[in-house]
Amino acid sequence: MTYALAAALQQSVFNHLSADPAVISALGSDLFDALPTGSLPQIYAVLGAEEALDRSDASGPGARHRFTVSVFTSAAGFVAAKEAAASICDALIDAPLSLSRGRLVGLWFERASAQRLDDGGRSISLLFAARLEDS
């Protein structure tokens, strides 16, 4: 197994989403790897938790990475968050990501979870799976 491709995957996902016209339309530049200090925008997305599972085989080391991208909004309704989440899904599913190390075999959507937040806002967490091979 290798976790050596995690940073390359994260950087590639972030760069891909940051350049996607539909994601930009939904979020502007409010896609974060780490939350900024101070007040947060009305709607934004954050790259989140990750889990890596060994998928090495006779051809070499590899892993299946499951990672989240979460959308948050202070709005009382889900519409804007769902539109932003849809743009993220459309941008990532089967995306031809280029990694600085290794190779992306495939990228799939697994599930989403939408929640009302205690402060009146909404969140949607998207779970994706990526199969990577080290070169």
N, C-alpha and C positions, 0 to 999 in steps of 0.2 A: 504494500500500500504506500501511497505517497500523499502527503498534504502539501507538497511543494508547489502545486498548481493553484492553490487557493487565492493567493494574491493576484495572480494573472487573471483568473476568472473574475474576481471582484472588480478589478480595474477595467476589464473589457466590458462587463455589464454596465458599470457606471458610465463609461465613455459612450457606449452604444445608446443608452437611455438618454443621456444628456444631449445627444445630437439628433434624436428622433423628432421630426416635426410635430407629430401628434402628442407626444409627451411634453414637448415644449409648449404647445398650445394649452394643454391641461394644467401644467405646473409652472410654466415659465422656467426660471433657473433654480427652482426650489426643490431640487433633488439632492439629498445629502448622504454622505458616507458617515458623517458624524454631525450631530445637531449643533447648530451655531449657538453662541451665547446670546442672551437678550430675548426679545419677543420673537415668536415664531410667525411665519406667514399664515394666512387663512387656510391655505391648502398646501401640503408638501408631501414628499415621499422620502423614505429612509431605507437604505440597504440594511438588512437586519441579520438575524442569527443564521448560522450555517452549521451543517453537519456533513461530515465526509465519511464515506464507507468504502472499504477496500473493494476494488474491482480489477485487481491485477490478474493477468493471465499469462499464458506461455509467450505471448508477444511482447510483454513488458508491464511496467507498473502503470496503474490507473486507479481512478476513484470515481465514485458517484457523489456529487455534491448536491445537497438539498439546501436551498437558501431562500430567505424571505425578502420581499420588498413590501413595505407597508406604506399605505397612504393615510394621512391624517387630515382632518378638516375641523375647523371650529364651527362650521355651518350646522344647523339643526337637522338638515336632511342628508340623504345618502347620494343624491343625484351627482353632484360634482365629484365626490369620492369614487363613485362607480365609473364615471366617465374617465377619470384619471387612471383608475385600476385597469380599465379596458385598454387604454392606450399603452400601458406598460405591458400587458399580456400580448397585445398585437405586436409590439416591438420586439419582445423576447422570444416568443414561440418560434422555433426553427430559425432563429437568427444566426447568420453566418459570422459568429464572433471570431475575431482574430486574437489569439493569446500571445503574450510575450514569451511564454514558455508552454510547451505542450500543445495539445490539439483537442478541440471540442468535437466529440463524436455526435452529440445530440443535446438538445435543450427542450424540456417539456414542462408544461403547466401541470401541477398536481392538484391543488385545491386553493380555495379562498375562504376567509372567515371575516364577516362584517360584524361590527359591534358598535353599540351606542356607548359613549364614554361618560363618566360621571360628571364631567364639566359641561355636558350638553353637546359636545362634538361627536364626530364619527371616525371610525378607523376601519380599514380593510387591509388584511394581511394576505399576501399572495405567496404561495409556496411553489417553488420551481425546483426541478431536478436537472442536473447537467452531468453527462458522462464525459470524463476527460481521460486522455492518455498522455503519458509523459513521452517525450521524444528523445 
